[in-house]
Each structure stands twice: as C-alpha cells, then as structure tokens.
Amino acid sequence: MKNRLKVLRAERDWTQADLANALQVSRQTANAIEKGKFDPSLPLAFKIARLFNLTVEDIFIDDEKT
C-alpha cells in the first residue's frame, strides 16, 4: 500500500525516529510502513491519521485503485 508518510513527516521536519516515538513504534516499523513494505494495523493507521489530523484515506493509497 502506498502512502504519504515521508512527505507528511518532512513537512514537520521530523526524522523517522521522531515519527516512531510519536506513534510508539520502533524506527524500523516506521521505516517499513513509510516505504510500503509493511501495512499498519487498522488501529495504527487511525493513530497515524490522528497524528497528522487527516483521514486514513488522505494518507494511505489503495494499490488496487491505481
């Protein structure tokens, strides 16, 4: 699944470690989600959306629709 995490993180001048700390996950997990190698659980996806004050659909792009 594609996502806009790298752009959203960069807009805030956050490192992947900063993002990981905000989400209470490891930096490796944040990296894997950002690179599309790992899809977050639904609760984590909602947590990410709340963190950026966006909807899940604003952050994550369903590959099957593109």
mmCIF file of the N, C-alpha and C atoms, coordinates in Angstrom:
data_MODEL
# 
_entry.id   MODEL 
# 
loop_
_atom_site.group_PDB 
_atom_site.id 
_atom_site.type_symbol 
_atom_site.label_atom_id 
_atom_site.label_alt_id 
_atom_site.label_comp_id 
_atom_site.label_asym_id 
_atom_site.label_entity_id 
_atom_site.label_seq_id 
_atom_site.pdbx_PDB_ins_code 
_atom_site.Cartn_x 
_atom_site.Cartn_y 
_atom_site.Cartn_z 
_atom_site.occupancy 
_atom_site.B_iso_or_equiv 
_atom_site.pdbx_formal_charge 
_atom_site.auth_seq_id 
_atom_site.auth_comp_id 
_atom_site.auth_asym_id 
_atom_site.auth_atom_id 
_atom_site.pdbx_PDB_model_num 
ATOM 1   N N  . MET A 1 1  ? 0.845  -1.166 0.000   1.00 0.00 ? 1  MET A N  1 
ATOM 2   C CA . MET A 1 1  ? 0.000  0.000  0.000   1.00 0.00 ? 1  MET A CA 1 
ATOM 3   C C  . MET A 1 1  ? 0.900  1.241  0.000   1.00 0.00 ? 1  MET A C  1 
ATOM 4   N N  . LYS A 1 2  ? 0.615  2.153  -0.895  1.00 0.00 ? 2  LYS A N  1 
ATOM 5   C CA . LYS A 1 2  ? 1.373  3.398  -0.950  1.00 0.00 ? 2  LYS A CA 1 
ATOM 6   C C  . LYS A 1 2  ? 0.864  4.351  0.135   1.00 0.00 ? 2  LYS A C  1 
ATOM 7   N N  . ASN A 1 3  ? 1.712  5.308  0.488   1.00 0.00 ? 3  ASN A N  1 
ATOM 8   C CA . ASN A 1 3  ? 1.301  6.276  1.500   1.00 0.00 ? 3  ASN A CA 1 
ATOM 9   C C  . ASN A 1 3  ? 2.073  7.582  1.331   1.00 0.00 ? 3  ASN A C  1 
ATOM 10  N N  . ARG A 1 4  ? 1.633  8.587  2.058   1.00 0.00 ? 4  ARG A N  1 
ATOM 11  C CA . ARG A 1 4  ? 2.242  9.917  2.009   1.00 0.00 ? 4  ARG A CA 1 
ATOM 12  C C  . ARG A 1 4  ? 3.057  10.220 3.261   1.00 0.00 ? 4  ARG A C  1 
ATOM 13  N N  . LEU A 1 5  ? 3.444  9.205  4.010   1.00 0.00 ? 5  LEU A N  1 
ATOM 14  C CA . LEU A 1 5  ? 4.117  9.433  5.283   1.00 0.00 ? 5  LEU A CA 1 
ATOM 15  C C  . LEU A 1 5  ? 5.419  10.208 5.149   1.00 0.00 ? 5  LEU A C  1 
ATOM 16  N N  . LYS A 1 6  ? 6.227  9.892  4.156   1.00 0.00 ? 6  LYS A N  1 
ATOM 17  C CA . LYS A 1 6  ? 7.509  10.578 4.007   1.00 0.00 ? 6  LYS A CA 1 
ATOM 18  C C  . LYS A 1 6  ? 7.309  12.073 3.805   1.00 0.00 ? 6  LYS A C  1 
ATOM 19  N N  . VAL A 1 7  ? 6.343  12.435 2.967   1.00 0.00 ? 7  VAL A N  1 
ATOM 20  C CA . VAL A 1 7  ? 6.051  13.854 2.704   1.00 0.00 ? 7  VAL A CA 1 
ATOM 21  C C  . VAL A 1 7  ? 5.507  14.528 3.967   1.00 0.00 ? 7  VAL A C  1 
ATOM 22  N N  . LEU A 1 8  ? 4.565  13.866 4.626   1.00 0.00 ? 8  LEU A N  1 
ATOM 23  C CA . LEU A 1 8  ? 3.976  14.448 5.842   1.00 0.00 ? 8  LEU A CA 1 
ATOM 24  C C  . LEU A 1 8  ? 5.023  14.620 6.933   1.00 0.00 ? 8  LEU A C  1 
ATOM 25  N N  . ARG A 1 9  ? 5.899  13.645 7.049   1.00 0.00 ? 9  ARG A N  1 
ATOM 26  C CA . ARG A 1 9  ? 6.971  13.715 8.046   1.00 0.00 ? 9  ARG A CA 1 
ATOM 27  C C  . ARG A 1 9  ? 7.931  14.852 7.713   1.00 0.00 ? 9  ARG A C  1 
ATOM 28  N N  . ALA A 1 10 ? 8.288  14.981 6.450   1.00 0.00 ? 10 ALA A N  1 
ATOM 29  C CA . ALA A 1 10 ? 9.219  16.026 6.025   1.00 0.00 ? 10 ALA A CA 1 
ATOM 30  C C  . ALA A 1 10 ? 8.635  17.417 6.234   1.00 0.00 ? 10 ALA A C  1 
ATOM 31  N N  . GLU A 1 11 ? 7.339  17.569 6.032   1.00 0.00 ? 11 GLU A N  1 
ATOM 32  C CA . GLU A 1 11 ? 6.692  18.867 6.248   1.00 0.00 ? 11 GLU A CA 1 
ATOM 33  C C  . GLU A 1 11 ? 6.840  19.337 7.690   1.00 0.00 ? 11 GLU A C  1 
ATOM 34  N N  . ARG A 1 12 ? 7.024  18.399 8.597   1.00 0.00 ? 12 ARG A N  1 
ATOM 35  C CA . ARG A 1 12 ? 7.170  18.730 10.022  1.00 0.00 ? 12 ARG A CA 1 
ATOM 36  C C  . ARG A 1 12 ? 8.626  18.680 10.483  1.00 0.00 ? 12 ARG A C  1 
ATOM 37  N N  . ASP A 1 13 ? 9.542  18.447 9.540   1.00 0.00 ? 13 ASP A N  1 
ATOM 38  C CA . ASP A 1 13 ? 10.968 18.311 9.862   1.00 0.00 ? 13 ASP A CA 1 
ATOM 39  C C  . ASP A 1 13 ? 11.208 17.233 10.902  1.00 0.00 ? 13 ASP A C  1 
ATOM 40  N N  . TRP A 1 14 ? 10.475 16.132 10.782  1.00 0.00 ? 14 TRP A N  1 
ATOM 41  C CA . TRP A 1 14 ? 10.625 15.003 11.688  1.00 0.00 ? 14 TRP A CA 1 
ATOM 42  C C  . TRP A 1 14 ? 11.535 13.959 11.067  1.00 0.00 ? 14 TRP A C  1 
ATOM 43  N N  . THR A 1 15 ? 12.315 13.316 11.894  1.00 0.00 ? 15 THR A N  1 
ATOM 44  C CA . THR A 1 15 ? 13.061 12.132 11.468  1.00 0.00 ? 15 THR A CA 1 
ATOM 45  C C  . THR A 1 15 ? 12.125 10.934 11.576  1.00 0.00 ? 15 THR A C  1 
ATOM 46  N N  . GLN A 1 16 ? 12.575 9.805  11.052  1.00 0.00 ? 16 GLN A N  1 
ATOM 47  C CA . GLN A 1 16 ? 11.779 8.594  11.236  1.00 0.00 ? 16 GLN A CA 1 
ATOM 48  C C  . GLN A 1 16 ? 11.707 8.231  12.716  1.00 0.00 ? 16 GLN A C  1 
ATOM 49  N N  . ALA A 1 17 ? 12.748 8.538  13.453  1.00 0.00 ? 17 ALA A N  1 
ATOM 50  C CA . ALA A 1 17 ? 12.736 8.278  14.899  1.00 0.00 ? 17 ALA A CA 1 
ATOM 51  C C  . ALA A 1 17 ? 11.686 9.146  15.590  1.00 0.00 ? 17 ALA A C  1 
ATOM 52  N N  . ASP A 1 18 ? 11.555 10.399 15.161  1.00 0.00 ? 18 ASP A N  1 
ATOM 53  C CA . ASP A 1 18 ? 10.528 11.280 15.736  1.00 0.00 ? 18 ASP A CA 1 
ATOM 54  C C  . ASP A 1 18 ? 9.133  10.708 15.478  1.00 0.00 ? 18 ASP A C  1 
ATOM 55  N N  . LEU A 1 19 ? 8.913  10.268 14.243  1.00 0.00 ? 19 LEU A N  1 
ATOM 56  C CA . LEU A 1 19 ? 7.618  9.675  13.888  1.00 0.00 ? 19 LEU A CA 1 
ATOM 57  C C  . LEU A 1 19 ? 7.369  8.420  14.711  1.00 0.00 ? 19 LEU A C  1 
ATOM 58  N N  . ALA A 1 20 ? 8.374  7.581  14.802  1.00 0.00 ? 20 ALA A N  1 
ATOM 59  C CA . ALA A 1 20 ? 8.240  6.342  15.567  1.00 0.00 ? 20 ALA A CA 1 
ATOM 60  C C  . ALA A 1 20 ? 7.910  6.629  17.028  1.00 0.00 ? 20 ALA A C  1 
ATOM 61  N N  . ASN A 1 21 ? 8.581  7.600  17.612  1.00 0.00 ? 21 ASN A N  1 
ATOM 62  C CA . ASN A 1 21 ? 8.302  7.971  19.008  1.00 0.00 ? 21 ASN A CA 1 
ATOM 63  C C  . ASN A 1 21 ? 6.873  8.457  19.174  1.00 0.00 ? 21 ASN A C  1 
ATOM 64  N N  . ALA A 1 22 ? 6.408  9.273  18.238  1.00 0.00 ? 22 ALA A N  1 
ATOM 65  C CA . ALA A 1 22 ? 5.042  9.802  18.315  1.00 0.00 ? 22 ALA A CA 1 
ATOM 66  C C  . ALA A 1 22 ? 4.009  8.678  18.209  1.00 0.00 ? 22 ALA A C  1 
ATOM 67  N N  . LEU A 1 23 ? 4.352  7.637  17.457  1.00 0.00 ? 23 LEU A N  1 
ATOM 68  C CA . LEU A 1 23 ? 3.424  6.515  17.257  1.00 0.00 ? 23 LEU A CA 1 
ATOM 69  C C  . LEU A 1 23 ? 3.652  5.377  18.237  1.00 0.00 ? 23 LEU A C  1 
ATOM 70  N N  . GLN A 1 24 ? 4.708  5.475  19.031  1.00 0.00 ? 24 GLN A N  1 
ATOM 71  C CA . GLN A 1 24 ? 5.079  4.430  19.992  1.00 0.00 ? 24 GLN A CA 1 
ATOM 72  C C  . GLN A 1 24 ? 5.349  3.093  19.287  1.00 0.00 ? 24 GLN A C  1 
ATOM 73  N N  . VAL A 1 25 ? 6.110  3.185  18.178  1.00 0.00 ? 25 VAL A N  1 
ATOM 74  C CA . VAL A 1 25 ? 6.581  2.000  17.462  1.00 0.00 ? 25 VAL A CA 1 
ATOM 75  C C  . VAL A 1 25 ? 8.084  2.146  17.265  1.00 0.00 ? 25 VAL A C  1 
ATOM 76  N N  . SER A 1 26 ? 8.727  1.098  16.788  1.00 0.00 ? 26 SER A N  1 
ATOM 77  C CA . SER A 1 26 ? 10.162 1.190  16.532  1.00 0.00 ? 26 SER A CA 1 
ATOM 78  C C  . SER A 1 26 ? 10.424 2.008  15.266  1.00 0.00 ? 26 SER A C  1 
ATOM 79  N N  . ARG A 1 27 ? 11.643 2.520  15.156  1.00 0.00 ? 27 ARG A N  1 
ATOM 80  C CA . ARG A 1 27 ? 12.005 3.262  13.950  1.00 0.00 ? 27 ARG A CA 1 
ATOM 81  C C  . ARG A 1 27 ? 11.942 2.335  12.744  1.00 0.00 ? 27 ARG A C  1 
ATOM 82  N N  . GLN A 1 28 ? 12.297 1.073  12.936  1.00 0.00 ? 28 GLN A N  1 
ATOM 83  C CA . GLN A 1 28 ? 12.243 0.104  11.845  1.00 0.00 ? 28 GLN A CA 1 
ATOM 84  C C  . GLN A 1 28 ? 10.811 -0.089 11.346  1.00 0.00 ? 28 GLN A C  1 
ATOM 85  N N  . THR A 1 29 ? 9.857  -0.097 12.260  1.00 0.00 ? 29 THR A N  1 
ATOM 86  C CA . THR A 1 29 ? 8.449  -0.213 11.870  1.00 0.00 ? 29 THR A CA 1 
ATOM 87  C C  . THR A 1 29 ? 8.015  1.017  11.102  1.00 0.00 ? 29 THR A C  1 
ATOM 88  N N  . ALA A 1 30 ? 8.368  2.201  11.590  1.00 0.00 ? 30 ALA A N  1 
ATOM 89  C CA . ALA A 1 30 ? 8.019  3.441  10.891  1.00 0.00 ? 30 ALA A CA 1 
ATOM 90  C C  . ALA A 1 30 ? 8.623  3.449  9.486   1.00 0.00 ? 30 ALA A C  1 
ATOM 91  N N  . ASN A 1 31 ? 9.868  3.000  9.379   1.00 0.00 ? 31 ASN A N  1 
ATOM 92  C CA . ASN A 1 31 ? 10.542 2.938  8.087   1.00 0.00 ? 31 ASN A CA 1 
ATOM 93  C C  . ASN A 1 31 ? 9.821  1.977  7.144   1.00 0.00 ? 31 ASN A C  1 
ATOM 94  N N  . ALA A 1 32 ? 9.468  0.801  7.635   1.00 0.00 ? 32 ALA A N  1 
ATOM 95  C CA . ALA A 1 32 ? 8.804  -0.201 6.803   1.00 0.00 ? 32 ALA A CA 1 
ATOM 96  C C  . ALA A 1 32 ? 7.435  0.280  6.323   1.00 0.00 ? 32 ALA A C  1 
ATOM 97  N N  . ILE A 1 33 ? 6.690  0.951  7.184   1.00 0.00 ? 33 ILE A N  1 
ATOM 98  C CA . ILE A 1 33 ? 5.390  1.490  6.776   1.00 0.00 ? 33 ILE A CA 1 
ATOM 99  C C  . ILE A 1 33 ? 5.590  2.578  5.734   1.00 0.00 ? 33 ILE A C  1 
ATOM 100 N N  . GLU A 1 34 ? 6.521  3.486  6.007   1.00 0.00 ? 34 GLU A N  1 
ATOM 101 C CA . GLU A 1 34 ? 6.783  4.604  5.094   1.00 0.00 ? 34 GLU A CA 1 
ATOM 102 C C  . GLU A 1 34 ? 7.175  4.109  3.705   1.00 0.00 ? 34 GLU A C  1 
ATOM 103 N N  . LYS A 1 35 ? 7.976  3.051  3.639   1.00 0.00 ? 35 LYS A N  1 
ATOM 104 C CA . LYS A 1 35 ? 8.447  2.519  2.360   1.00 0.00 ? 35 LYS A CA 1 
ATOM 105 C C  . LYS A 1 35 ? 7.448  1.562  1.710   1.00 0.00 ? 35 LYS A C  1 
ATOM 106 N N  . GLY A 1 36 ? 6.319  1.335  2.357   1.00 0.00 ? 36 GLY A N  1 
ATOM 107 C CA . GLY A 1 36 ? 5.303  0.462  1.791   1.00 0.00 ? 36 GLY A CA 1 
ATOM 108 C C  . GLY A 1 36 ? 5.627  -1.018 1.896   1.00 0.00 ? 36 GLY A C  1 
ATOM 109 N N  . LYS A 1 37 ? 6.588  -1.370 2.743   1.00 0.00 ? 37 LYS A N  1 
ATOM 110 C CA . LYS A 1 37 ? 6.963  -2.772 2.930   1.00 0.00 ? 37 LYS A CA 1 
ATOM 111 C C  . LYS A 1 37 ? 6.100  -3.452 3.980   1.00 0.00 ? 37 LYS A C  1 
ATOM 112 N N  . PHE A 1 38 ? 5.391  -2.667 4.750   1.00 0.00 ? 38 PHE A N  1 
ATOM 113 C CA . PHE A 1 38 ? 4.561  -3.178 5.840   1.00 0.00 ? 38 PHE A CA 1 
ATOM 114 C C  . PHE A 1 38 ? 3.310  -2.324 5.915   1.00 0.00 ? 38 PHE A C  1 
ATOM 115 N N  . ASP A 1 39 ? 2.144  -2.959 5.919   1.00 0.00 ? 39 ASP A N  1 
ATOM 116 C CA . ASP A 1 39 ? 0.889  -2.236 6.090   1.00 0.00 ? 39 ASP A CA 1 
ATOM 117 C C  . ASP A 1 39 ? 0.556  -2.182 7.578   1.00 0.00 ? 39 ASP A C  1 
ATOM 118 N N  . PRO A 1 40 ? 0.252  -1.001 8.082   1.00 0.00 ? 40 PRO A N  1 
ATOM 119 C CA . PRO A 1 40 ? -0.049 -0.897 9.510   1.00 0.00 ? 40 PRO A CA 1 
ATOM 120 C C  . PRO A 1 40 ? -1.375 -1.567 9.852   1.00 0.00 ? 40 PRO A C  1 
ATOM 121 N N  . SER A 1 41 ? -1.500 -1.952 11.096  1.00 0.00 ? 41 SER A N  1 
ATOM 122 C CA . SER A 1 41 ? -2.790 -2.453 11.577  1.00 0.00 ? 41 SER A CA 1 
ATOM 123 C C  . SER A 1 41 ? -3.796 -1.313 11.501  1.00 0.00 ? 41 SER A C  1 
ATOM 124 N N  . LEU A 1 42 ? -5.051 -1.643 11.536  1.00 0.00 ? 42 LEU A N  1 
ATOM 125 C CA . LEU A 1 42 ? -6.087 -0.611 11.485  1.00 0.00 ? 42 LEU A CA 1 
ATOM 126 C C  . LEU A 1 42 ? -5.964 0.376  12.645  1.00 0.00 ? 42 LEU A C  1 
ATOM 127 N N  . PRO A 1 43 ? -5.765 -0.092 13.894  1.00 0.00 ? 43 PRO A N  1 
ATOM 128 C CA . PRO A 1 43 ? -5.588 0.873  14.981  1.00 0.00 ? 43 PRO A CA 1 
ATOM 129 C C  . PRO A 1 43 ? -4.382 1.794  14.765  1.00 0.00 ? 43 PRO A C  1 
ATOM 130 N N  . LEU A 1 44 ? -3.289 1.251  14.235  1.00 0.00 ? 44 LEU A N  1 
ATOM 131 C CA . LEU A 1 44 ? -2.113 2.085  13.982  1.00 0.00 ? 44 LEU A CA 1 
ATOM 132 C C  . LEU A 1 44 ? -2.377 3.062  12.839  1.00 0.00 ? 44 LEU A C  1 
ATOM 133 N N  . ALA A 1 45 ? -3.094 2.640  11.820  1.00 0.00 ? 45 ALA A N  1 
ATOM 134 C CA . ALA A 1 45 ? -3.433 3.540  10.712  1.00 0.00 ? 45 ALA A CA 1 
ATOM 135 C C  . ALA A 1 45 ? -4.264 4.719  11.226  1.00 0.00 ? 45 ALA A C  1 
ATOM 136 N N  . PHE A 1 46 ? -5.211 4.453  12.116  1.00 0.00 ? 46 PHE A N  1 
ATOM 137 C CA . PHE A 1 46 ? -6.015 5.541  12.688  1.00 0.00 ? 46 PHE A CA 1 
ATOM 138 C C  . PHE A 1 46 ? -5.163 6.443  13.576  1.00 0.00 ? 46 PHE A C  1 
ATOM 139 N N  . LYS A 1 47 ? -4.212 5.859  14.290  1.00 0.00 ? 47 LYS A N  1 
ATOM 140 C CA . LYS A 1 47 ? -3.314 6.651  15.134  1.00 0.00 ? 47 LYS A CA 1 
ATOM 141 C C  . LYS A 1 47 ? -2.472 7.593  14.268  1.00 0.00 ? 47 LYS A C  1 
ATOM 142 N N  . ILE A 1 48 ? -1.990 7.076  13.143  1.00 0.00 ? 48 ILE A N  1 
ATOM 143 C CA . ILE A 1 48 ? -1.217 7.899  12.204  1.00 0.00 ? 48 ILE A CA 1 
ATOM 144 C C  . ILE A 1 48 ? -2.088 9.033  11.675  1.00 0.00 ? 48 ILE A C  1 
ATOM 145 N N  . ALA A 1 49 ? -3.308 8.710  11.292  1.00 0.00 ? 49 ALA A N  1 
ATOM 146 C CA . ALA A 1 49 ? -4.223 9.726  10.765  1.00 0.00 ? 49 ALA A CA 1 
ATOM 147 C C  . ALA A 1 49 ? -4.489 10.820 11.804  1.00 0.00 ? 49 ALA A C  1 
ATOM 148 N N  . ARG A 1 50 ? -4.711 10.409 13.046  1.00 0.00 ? 50 ARG A N  1 
ATOM 149 C CA . ARG A 1 50 ? -4.942 11.402 14.112  1.00 0.00 ? 50 ARG A CA 1 
ATOM 150 C C  . ARG A 1 50 ? -3.709 12.273 14.324  1.00 0.00 ? 50 ARG A C  1 
ATOM 151 N N  . LEU A 1 51 ? -2.536 11.672 14.259  1.00 0.00 ? 51 LEU A N  1 
ATOM 152 C CA . LEU A 1 51 ? -1.295 12.408 14.463  1.00 0.00 ? 51 LEU A CA 1 
ATOM 153 C C  . LEU A 1 51 ? -1.152 13.536 13.451  1.00 0.00 ? 51 LEU A C  1 
ATOM 154 N N  . PHE A 1 52 ? -1.538 13.275 12.218  1.00 0.00 ? 52 PHE A N  1 
ATOM 155 C CA . PHE A 1 52 ? -1.415 14.282 11.162  1.00 0.00 ? 52 PHE A CA 1 
ATOM 156 C C  . PHE A 1 52 ? -2.715 15.052 10.917  1.00 0.00 ? 52 PHE A C  1 
ATOM 157 N N  . ASN A 1 53 ? -3.733 14.765 11.707  1.00 0.00 ? 53 ASN A N  1 
ATOM 158 C CA . ASN A 1 53 ? -5.034 15.430 11.583  1.00 0.00 ? 53 ASN A CA 1 
ATOM 159 C C  . ASN A 1 53 ? -5.614 15.261 10.176  1.00 0.00 ? 53 ASN A C  1 
ATOM 160 N N  . LEU A 1 54 ? -5.501 14.036 9.665   1.00 0.00 ? 54 LEU A N  1 
ATOM 161 C CA . LEU A 1 54 ? -6.015 13.683 8.341   1.00 0.00 ? 54 LEU A CA 1 
ATOM 162 C C  . LEU A 1 54 ? -6.835 12.410 8.461   1.00 0.00 ? 54 LEU A C  1 
ATOM 163 N N  . THR A 1 55 ? -7.492 12.032 7.373   1.00 0.00 ? 55 THR A N  1 
ATOM 164 C CA . THR A 1 55 ? -8.186 10.750 7.354   1.00 0.00 ? 55 THR A CA 1 
ATOM 165 C C  . THR A 1 55 ? -7.203 9.666  6.903   1.00 0.00 ? 55 THR A C  1 
ATOM 166 N N  . VAL A 1 56 ? -7.538 8.438  7.183   1.00 0.00 ? 56 VAL A N  1 
ATOM 167 C CA . VAL A 1 56 ? -6.715 7.320  6.742   1.00 0.00 ? 56 VAL A CA 1 
ATOM 168 C C  . VAL A 1 56 ? -6.573 7.363  5.221   1.00 0.00 ? 56 VAL A C  1 
ATOM 169 N N  . GLU A 1 57 ? -7.664 7.681  4.531   1.00 0.00 ? 57 GLU A N  1 
ATOM 170 C CA . GLU A 1 57 ? -7.649 7.736  3.071   1.00 0.00 ? 57 GLU A CA 1 
ATOM 171 C C  . GLU A 1 57 ? -6.771 8.853  2.540   1.00 0.00 ? 57 GLU A C  1 
ATOM 172 N N  . ASP A 1 58 ? -6.556 9.905  3.328   1.00 0.00 ? 58 ASP A N  1 
ATOM 173 C CA . ASP A 1 58 ? -5.670 11.001 2.910   1.00 0.00 ? 58 ASP A CA 1 
ATOM 174 C C  . ASP A 1 58 ? -4.199 10.595 2.978   1.00 0.00 ? 58 ASP A C  1 
ATOM 175 N N  . ILE A 1 59 ? -3.893 9.586  3.759   1.00 0.00 ? 59 ILE A N  1 
ATOM 176 C CA . ILE A 1 59 ? -2.509 9.165  3.962   1.00 0.00 ? 59 ILE A CA 1 
ATOM 177 C C  . ILE A 1 59 ? -2.172 7.913  3.163   1.00 0.00 ? 59 ILE A C  1 
ATOM 178 N N  . PHE A 1 60 ? -3.074 6.943  3.164   1.00 0.00 ? 60 PHE A N  1 
ATOM 179 C CA . PHE A 1 60 ? -2.808 5.659  2.526   1.00 0.00 ? 60 PHE A CA 1 
ATOM 180 C C  . PHE A 1 60 ? -3.591 5.534  1.229   1.00 0.00 ? 60 PHE A C  1 
ATOM 181 N N  . ILE A 1 61 ? -2.914 5.029  0.204   1.00 0.00 ? 61 ILE A N  1 
ATOM 182 C CA . ILE A 1 61 ? -3.498 4.878  -1.126  1.00 0.00 ? 61 ILE A CA 1 
ATOM 183 C C  . ILE A 1 61 ? -3.588 3.396  -1.442  1.00 0.00 ? 61 ILE A C  1 
ATOM 184 N N  . ASP A 1 62 ? -4.781 2.932  -1.743  1.00 0.00 ? 62 ASP A N  1 
ATOM 185 C CA . ASP A 1 62 ? -5.006 1.534  -2.072  1.00 0.00 ? 62 ASP A CA 1 
ATOM 186 C C  . ASP A 1 62 ? -4.409 1.236  -3.445  1.00 0.00 ? 62 ASP A C  1 
ATOM 187 N N  . ASP A 1 63 ? -3.439 0.342  -3.507  1.00 0.00 ? 63 ASP A N  1 
ATOM 188 C CA . ASP A 1 63 ? -2.787 -0.018 -4.780  1.00 0.00 ? 63 ASP A CA 1 
ATOM 189 C C  . ASP A 1 63 ? -3.772 -0.553 -5.812  1.00 0.00 ? 63 ASP A C  1 
ATOM 190 N N  . GLU A 1 64 ? -4.807 -1.203 -5.366  1.00 0.00 ? 64 GLU A N  1 
ATOM 191 C CA . GLU A 1 64 ? -5.764 -1.809 -6.295  1.00 0.00 ? 64 GLU A CA 1 
ATOM 192 C C  . GLU A 1 64 ? -6.595 -0.760 -7.028  1.00 0.00 ? 64 GLU A C  1 
ATOM 193 N N  . LYS A 1 65 ? -6.667 0.443  -6.500  1.00 0.00 ? 65 LYS A N  1 
ATOM 194 C CA . LYS A 1 65 ? -7.443 1.511  -7.145  1.00 0.00 ? 65 LYS A CA 1 
ATOM 195 C C  . LYS A 1 65 ? -6.633 2.298  -8.147  1.00 0.00 ? 65 LYS A C  1 
ATOM 196 N N  . THR A 1 66 ? -5.310 2.137  -8.128  1.00 0.00 ? 66 THR A N  1 
ATOM 197 C CA . THR A 1 66 ? -4.461 2.906  -9.050  1.00 0.00 ? 66 THR A CA 1 
ATOM 198 C C  . THR A 1 66 ? -4.131 2.127  -10.286 1.00 0.00 ? 66 THR A C  1 
# 
